Amino acid sequence: MPLFCFYILSNASRTFLLVGATENLNRQFTDHEILACSFSKEIQPAHLIYFENYTTLKSARSRAEQVKTWCDCKKWRLIMQANPLLNELLHLDAETSAA
């Protein structure tokens, strides 16, 4: 059964958050064009710092829409509960991903 993901990306200094959902987490961020559209050059490299798996894309998108309405402090509380050291779960750099 395929897994769908809700995710939160951040820049290296952890000052910017981007929330989204995808059908395939690995493919989403190895595609140079998708990454370039998701994060501007000033914010790259991007880092995956949080994600949740879902059994349907609709559920993942619903969760992303819910979290997008939250203030940043609430998003950070969610992230810190699961990833208190803010470990990079996946390094996303358009220049190296395209290679």
Chimera marker file (.cmm) of the C-alpha trace (Angstrom):
<marker_set name="trace">
<marker id="1" x="0.000" y="0.000" z="0.000" r="1" g="1" b="0" radius="0.5"/>
<marker id="2" x="1.468" y="3.389" z="-0.950" r="1" g="1" b="0" radius="0.5"/>
<marker id="3" x="2.180" y="5.936" z="1.745" r="1" g="1" b="0" radius="0.5"/>
<marker id="4" x="1.305" y="9.570" z="1.376" r="1" g="1" b="0" radius="0.5"/>
<marker id="5" x="3.024" y="12.254" z="3.424" r="1" g="1" b="0" radius="0.5"/>
<marker id="6" x="2.369" y="15.571" z="5.054" r="1" g="1" b="0" radius="0.5"/>
<marker id="7" x="5.698" y="17.381" z="5.535" r="1" g="1" b="0" radius="0.5"/>
<marker id="8" x="7.341" y="20.518" z="6.874" r="1" g="1" b="0" radius="0.5"/>
<marker id="9" x="10.511" y="21.920" z="5.299" r="1" g="1" b="0" radius="0.5"/>
<marker id="10" x="12.820" y="24.545" z="6.756" r="1" g="1" b="0" radius="0.5"/>
<marker id="11" x="15.879" y="26.482" z="5.699" r="1" g="1" b="0" radius="0.5"/>
<marker id="12" x="19.276" y="25.849" z="7.331" r="1" g="1" b="0" radius="0.5"/>
<marker id="13" x="18.850" y="28.618" z="9.920" r="1" g="1" b="0" radius="0.5"/>
<marker id="14" x="15.356" y="27.321" z="10.792" r="1" g="1" b="0" radius="0.5"/>
<marker id="15" x="13.744" y="30.721" z="10.201" r="1" g="1" b="0" radius="0.5"/>
<marker id="16" x="11.307" y="29.662" z="7.463" r="1" g="1" b="0" radius="0.5"/>
<marker id="17" x="8.742" y="26.846" z="7.325" r="1" g="1" b="0" radius="0.5"/>
<marker id="18" x="7.019" y="25.392" z="4.270" r="1" g="1" b="0" radius="0.5"/>
<marker id="19" x="4.120" y="22.947" z="4.707" r="1" g="1" b="0" radius="0.5"/>
<marker id="20" x="2.976" y="20.518" z="2.029" r="1" g="1" b="0" radius="0.5"/>
<marker id="21" x="1.717" y="17.059" z="1.087" r="1" g="1" b="0" radius="0.5"/>
<marker id="22" x="2.914" y="14.558" z="-1.493" r="1" g="1" b="0" radius="0.5"/>
<marker id="23" x="2.229" y="11.139" z="-2.976" r="1" g="1" b="0" radius="0.5"/>
<marker id="24" x="5.900" y="10.149" z="-2.808" r="1" g="1" b="0" radius="0.5"/>
<marker id="25" x="8.239" y="11.878" z="-0.374" r="1" g="1" b="0" radius="0.5"/>
<marker id="26" x="11.441" y="10.637" z="-2.017" r="1" g="1" b="0" radius="0.5"/>
<marker id="27" x="10.348" y="11.538" z="-5.544" r="1" g="1" b="0" radius="0.5"/>
<marker id="28" x="8.963" y="14.914" z="-4.444" r="1" g="1" b="0" radius="0.5"/>
<marker id="29" x="12.385" y="16.128" z="-3.411" r="1" g="1" b="0" radius="0.5"/>
<marker id="30" x="14.634" y="14.458" z="-5.941" r="1" g="1" b="0" radius="0.5"/>
<marker id="31" x="12.885" y="16.222" z="-8.811" r="1" g="1" b="0" radius="0.5"/>
<marker id="32" x="14.859" y="19.411" z="-9.457" r="1" g="1" b="0" radius="0.5"/>
<marker id="33" x="11.893" y="21.349" z="-10.863" r="1" g="1" b="0" radius="0.5"/>
<marker id="34" x="9.587" y="20.576" z="-7.936" r="1" g="1" b="0" radius="0.5"/>
<marker id="35" x="12.249" y="21.572" z="-5.426" r="1" g="1" b="0" radius="0.5"/>
<marker id="36" x="13.083" y="24.786" z="-7.263" r="1" g="1" b="0" radius="0.5"/>
<marker id="37" x="9.400" y="25.771" z="-7.221" r="1" g="1" b="0" radius="0.5"/>
<marker id="38" x="8.973" y="24.825" z="-3.570" r="1" g="1" b="0" radius="0.5"/>
<marker id="39" x="11.860" y="26.833" z="-2.193" r="1" g="1" b="0" radius="0.5"/>
<marker id="40" x="13.413" y="29.980" z="-3.594" r="1" g="1" b="0" radius="0.5"/>
<marker id="41" x="17.155" y="30.131" z="-4.209" r="1" g="1" b="0" radius="0.5"/>
<marker id="42" x="17.621" y="32.407" z="-1.178" r="1" g="1" b="0" radius="0.5"/>
<marker id="43" x="16.176" y="29.776" z="1.143" r="1" g="1" b="0" radius="0.5"/>
<marker id="44" x="17.960" y="26.701" z="-0.245" r="1" g="1" b="0" radius="0.5"/>
<marker id="45" x="19.209" y="24.295" z="0.788" r="1" g="1" b="0" radius="0.5"/>
<marker id="46" x="15.923" y="23.083" z="2.236" r="1" g="1" b="0" radius="0.5"/>
<marker id="47" x="15.678" y="20.542" z="5.034" r="1" g="1" b="0" radius="0.5"/>
<marker id="48" x="12.918" y="18.089" z="5.844" r="1" g="1" b="0" radius="0.5"/>
<marker id="49" x="12.408" y="18.472" z="9.594" r="1" g="1" b="0" radius="0.5"/>
<marker id="50" x="8.984" y="16.876" z="10.059" r="1" g="1" b="0" radius="0.5"/>
<marker id="51" x="6.638" y="14.471" z="8.281" r="1" g="1" b="0" radius="0.5"/>
<marker id="52" x="3.632" y="12.252" z="8.927" r="1" g="1" b="0" radius="0.5"/>
<marker id="53" x="2.539" y="9.245" z="6.844" r="1" g="1" b="0" radius="0.5"/>
<marker id="54" x="-1.060" y="8.772" z="5.687" r="1" g="1" b="0" radius="0.5"/>
<marker id="55" x="-2.860" y="6.054" z="3.748" r="1" g="1" b="0" radius="0.5"/>
<marker id="56" x="-4.577" y="8.510" z="1.377" r="1" g="1" b="0" radius="0.5"/>
<marker id="57" x="-3.413" y="11.655" z="-0.363" r="1" g="1" b="0" radius="0.5"/>
<marker id="58" x="-6.654" y="13.338" z="0.667" r="1" g="1" b="0" radius="0.5"/>
<marker id="59" x="-5.783" y="12.798" z="4.351" r="1" g="1" b="0" radius="0.5"/>
<marker id="60" x="-2.237" y="14.108" z="3.878" r="1" g="1" b="0" radius="0.5"/>
<marker id="61" x="-3.510" y="17.191" z="2.049" r="1" g="1" b="0" radius="0.5"/>
<marker id="62" x="-6.167" y="17.811" z="4.703" r="1" g="1" b="0" radius="0.5"/>
<marker id="63" x="-3.497" y="17.711" z="7.401" r="1" g="1" b="0" radius="0.5"/>
<marker id="64" x="-1.294" y="20.101" z="5.409" r="1" g="1" b="0" radius="0.5"/>
<marker id="65" x="-4.193" y="22.529" z="4.974" r="1" g="1" b="0" radius="0.5"/>
<marker id="66" x="-4.940" y="22.335" z="8.700" r="1" g="1" b="0" radius="0.5"/>
<marker id="67" x="-1.338" y="23.021" z="9.728" r="1" g="1" b="0" radius="0.5"/>
<marker id="68" x="-0.980" y="25.853" z="7.188" r="1" g="1" b="0" radius="0.5"/>
<marker id="69" x="-3.606" y="27.777" z="9.171" r="1" g="1" b="0" radius="0.5"/>
<marker id="70" x="-1.586" y="27.504" z="12.388" r="1" g="1" b="0" radius="0.5"/>
<marker id="71" x="0.678" y="30.234" z="13.719" r="1" g="1" b="0" radius="0.5"/>
<marker id="72" x="4.407" y="29.453" z="13.516" r="1" g="1" b="0" radius="0.5"/>
<marker id="73" x="4.680" y="28.818" z="17.267" r="1" g="1" b="0" radius="0.5"/>
<marker id="74" x="2.107" y="26.016" z="17.018" r="1" g="1" b="0" radius="0.5"/>
<marker id="75" x="3.938" y="24.514" z="14.022" r="1" g="1" b="0" radius="0.5"/>
<marker id="76" x="7.191" y="24.631" z="16.004" r="1" g="1" b="0" radius="0.5"/>
<marker id="77" x="5.560" y="22.849" z="18.963" r="1" g="1" b="0" radius="0.5"/>
<marker id="78" x="4.484" y="20.044" z="16.618" r="1" g="1" b="0" radius="0.5"/>
<marker id="79" x="7.982" y="19.783" z="15.137" r="1" g="1" b="0" radius="0.5"/>
<marker id="80" x="9.743" y="19.908" z="18.518" r="1" g="1" b="0" radius="0.5"/>
<marker id="81" x="7.607" y="17.098" z="19.966" r="1" g="1" b="0" radius="0.5"/>
<marker id="82" x="8.824" y="14.700" z="17.275" r="1" g="1" b="0" radius="0.5"/>
<marker id="83" x="12.231" y="16.190" z="16.428" r="1" g="1" b="0" radius="0.5"/>
<marker id="84" x="13.502" y="18.182" z="19.449" r="1" g="1" b="0" radius="0.5"/>
<marker id="85" x="17.050" y="18.439" z="18.104" r="1" g="1" b="0" radius="0.5"/>
<marker id="86" x="15.733" y="19.668" z="14.745" r="1" g="1" b="0" radius="0.5"/>
<marker id="87" x="17.662" y="16.930" z="13.006" r="1" g="1" b="0" radius="0.5"/>
<marker id="88" x="17.687" y="17.068" z="9.257" r="1" g="1" b="0" radius="0.5"/>
<marker id="89" x="15.537" y="14.136" z="8.136" r="1" g="1" b="0" radius="0.5"/>
<marker id="90" x="16.445" y="14.693" z="4.490" r="1" g="1" b="0" radius="0.5"/>
<marker id="91" x="18.796" y="17.280" z="2.953" r="1" g="1" b="0" radius="0.5"/>
<marker id="92" x="17.214" y="18.933" z="-0.073" r="1" g="1" b="0" radius="0.5"/>
<marker id="93" x="19.469" y="20.894" z="-2.382" r="1" g="1" b="0" radius="0.5"/>
<marker id="94" x="18.279" y="21.490" z="-5.936" r="1" g="1" b="0" radius="0.5"/>
<marker id="95" x="21.815" y="21.644" z="-7.339" r="1" g="1" b="0" radius="0.5"/>
<marker id="96" x="22.884" y="18.278" z="-5.924" r="1" g="1" b="0" radius="0.5"/>
<marker id="97" x="19.468" y="16.615" z="-6.296" r="1" g="1" b="0" radius="0.5"/>
<marker id="98" x="19.514" y="17.172" z="-10.027" r="1" g="1" b="0" radius="0.5"/>
<marker id="99" x="22.813" y="15.319" z="-10.456" r="1" g="1" b="0" radius="0.5"/>
<link id1="1" id2="2" r="1" g="1" b="0" radius="0.2"/>
<link id1="2" id2="3" r="1" g="1" b="0" radius="0.2"/>
<link id1="3" id2="4" r="1" g="1" b="0" radius="0.2"/>
<link id1="4" id2="5" r="1" g="1" b="0" radius="0.2"/>
<link id1="5" id2="6" r="1" g="1" b="0" radius="0.2"/>
<link id1="6" id2="7" r="1" g="1" b="0" radius="0.2"/>
<link id1="7" id2="8" r="1" g="1" b="0" radius="0.2"/>
<link id1="8" id2="9" r="1" g="1" b="0" radius="0.2"/>
<link id1="9" id2="10" r="1" g="1" b="0" radius="0.2"/>
<link id1="10" id2="11" r="1" g="1" b="0" radius="0.2"/>
<link id1="11" id2="12" r="1" g="1" b="0" radius="0.2"/>
<link id1="12" id2="13" r="1" g="1" b="0" radius="0.2"/>
<link id1="13" id2="14" r="1" g="1" b="0" radius="0.2"/>
<link id1="14" id2="15" r="1" g="1" b="0" radius="0.2"/>
<link id1="15" id2="16" r="1" g="1" b="0" radius="0.2"/>
<link id1="16" id2="17" r="1" g="1" b="0" radius="0.2"/>
<link id1="17" id2="18" r="1" g="1" b="0" radius="0.2"/>
<link id1="18" id2="19" r="1" g="1" b="0" radius="0.2"/>
<link id1="19" id2="20" r="1" g="1" b="0" radius="0.2"/>
<link id1="20" id2="21" r="1" g="1" b="0" radius="0.2"/>
<link id1="21" id2="22" r="1" g="1" b="0" radius="0.2"/>
<link id1="22" id2="23" r="1" g="1" b="0" radius="0.2"/>
<link id1="23" id2="24" r="1" g="1" b="0" radius="0.2"/>
<link id1="24" id2="25" r="1" g="1" b="0" radius="0.2"/>
<link id1="25" id2="26" r="1" g="1" b="0" radius="0.2"/>
<link id1="26" id2="27" r="1" g="1" b="0" radius="0.2"/>
<link id1="27" id2="28" r="1" g="1" b="0" radius="0.2"/>
<link id1="28" id2="29" r="1" g="1" b="0" radius="0.2"/>
<link id1="29" id2="30" r="1" g="1" b="0" radius="0.2"/>
<link id1="30" id2="31" r="1" g="1" b="0" radius="0.2"/>
<link id1="31" id2="32" r="1" g="1" b="0" radius="0.2"/>
<link id1="32" id2="33" r="1" g="1" b="0" radius="0.2"/>
<link id1="33" id2="34" r="1" g="1" b="0" radius="0.2"/>
<link id1="34" id2="35" r="1" g="1" b="0" radius="0.2"/>
<link id1="35" id2="36" r="1" g="1" b="0" radius="0.2"/>
<link id1="36" id2="37" r="1" g="1" b="0" radius="0.2"/>
<link id1="37" id2="38" r="1" g="1" b="0" radius="0.2"/>
<link id1="38" id2="39" r="1" g="1" b="0" radius="0.2"/>
<link id1="39" id2="40" r="1" g="1" b="0" radius="0.2"/>
<link id1="40" id2="41" r="1" g="1" b="0" radius="0.2"/>
<link id1="41" id2="42" r="1" g="1" b="0" radius="0.2"/>
<link id1="42" id2="43" r="1" g="1" b="0" radius="0.2"/>
<link id1="43" id2="44" r="1" g="1" b="0" radius="0.2"/>
<link id1="44" id2="45" r="1" g="1" b="0" radius="0.2"/>
<link id1="45" id2="46" r="1" g="1" b="0" radius="0.2"/>
<link id1="46" id2="47" r="1" g="1" b="0" radius="0.2"/>
<link id1="47" id2="48" r="1" g="1" b="0" radius="0.2"/>
<link id1="48" id2="49" r="1" g="1" b="0" radius="0.2"/>
<link id1="49" id2="50" r="1" g="1" b="0" radius="0.2"/>
<link id1="50" id2="51" r="1" g="1" b="0" radius="0.2"/>
<link id1="51" id2="52" r="1" g="1" b="0" radius="0.2"/>
<link id1="52" id2="53" r="1" g="1" b="0" radius="0.2"/>
<link id1="53" id2="54" r="1" g="1" b="0" radius="0.2"/>
<link id1="54" id2="55" r="1" g="1" b="0" radius="0.2"/>
<link id1="55" id2="56" r="1" g="1" b="0" radius="0.2"/>
<link id1="56" id2="57" r="1" g="1" b="0" radius="0.2"/>
<link id1="57" id2="58" r="1" g="1" b="0" radius="0.2"/>
<link id1="58" id2="59" r="1" g="1" b="0" radius="0.2"/>
<link id1="59" id2="60" r="1" g="1" b="0" radius="0.2"/>
<link id1="60" id2="61" r="1" g="1" b="0" radius="0.2"/>
<link id1="61" id2="62" r="1" g="1" b="0" radius="0.2"/>
<link id1="62" id2="63" r="1" g="1" b="0" radius="0.2"/>
<link id1="63" id2="64" r="1" g="1" b="0" radius="0.2"/>
<link id1="64" id2="65" r="1" g="1" b="0" radius="0.2"/>
<link id1="65" id2="66" r="1" g="1" b="0" radius="0.2"/>
<link id1="66" id2="67" r="1" g="1" b="0" radius="0.2"/>
<link id1="67" id2="68" r="1" g="1" b="0" radius="0.2"/>
<link id1="68" id2="69" r="1" g="1" b="0" radius="0.2"/>
<link id1="69" id2="70" r="1" g="1" b="0" radius="0.2"/>
<link id1="70" id2="71" r="1" g="1" b="0" radius="0.2"/>
<link id1="71" id2="72" r="1" g="1" b="0" radius="0.2"/>
<link id1="72" id2="73" r="1" g="1" b="0" radius="0.2"/>
<link id1="73" id2="74" r="1" g="1" b="0" radius="0.2"/>
<link id1="74" id2="75" r="1" g="1" b="0" radius="0.2"/>
<link id1="75" id2="76" r="1" g="1" b="0" radius="0.2"/>
<link id1="76" id2="77" r="1" g="1" b="0" radius="0.2"/>
<link id1="77" id2="78" r="1" g="1" b="0" radius="0.2"/>
<link id1="78" id2="79" r="1" g="1" b="0" radius="0.2"/>
<link id1="79" id2="80" r="1" g="1" b="0" radius="0.2"/>
<link id1="80" id2="81" r="1" g="1" b="0" radius="0.2"/>
<link id1="81" id2="82" r="1" g="1" b="0" radius="0.2"/>
<link id1="82" id2="83" r="1" g="1" b="0" radius="0.2"/>
<link id1="83" id2="84" r="1" g="1" b="0" radius="0.2"/>
<link id1="84" id2="85" r="1" g="1" b="0" radius="0.2"/>
<link id1="85" id2="86" r="1" g="1" b="0" radius="0.2"/>
<link id1="86" id2="87" r="1" g="1" b="0" radius="0.2"/>
<link id1="87" id2="88" r="1" g="1" b="0" radius="0.2"/>
<link id1="88" id2="89" r="1" g="1" b="0" radius="0.2"/>
<link id1="89" id2="90" r="1" g="1" b="0" radius="0.2"/>
<link id1="90" id2="91" r="1" g="1" b="0" radius="0.2"/>
<link id1="91" id2="92" r="1" g="1" b="0" radius="0.2"/>
<link id1="92" id2="93" r="1" g="1" b="0" radius="0.2"/>
<link id1="93" id2="94" r="1" g="1" b="0" radius="0.2"/>
<link id1="94" id2="95" r="1" g="1" b="0" radius="0.2"/>
<link id1="95" id2="96" r="1" g="1" b="0" radius="0.2"/>
<link id1="96" id2="97" r="1" g="1" b="0" radius="0.2"/>
<link id1="97" id2="98" r="1" g="1" b="0" radius="0.2"/>
<link id1="98" id2="99" r="1" g="1" b="0" radius="0.2"/>
</marker_set>
